[in-house]
């Protein structure tokens, strides 16, 4: 069920403290941690504590938490002193989503060319 922790979800396990992560920020509604396979010098994931399968599902069910994720993504960029950065939500396998828990990638610290991928 949306919002409920999922036993097989890697990010739900990180939120619960069952799997270690390098946490850089936490709020009542979000957790931000370093990606284990960084694609840029700064690569931090910002996730809602509540489980939602992707960004669209999160926005539909909990728009205030979706806003929190974006706010925290900017806070991560500020904390990391990024002059410029990219915030990415991959939605669906064809877009590169591999963990089915909504999350934003905060990427920076190098030139990020367009188009991506």
Secondary structure, 3 states (H helix, E strand, C coil): CCCCCCCCCHHHHHHCCCCCCCEEEECCCEEEEECCCCCCCEEEEEEECCCCCCHHHHHHHCHHHHHHHHHHHHHHHHHCCCCCEEEECCCCHHHCCCCCCCEEEEEECCCCCCCCC
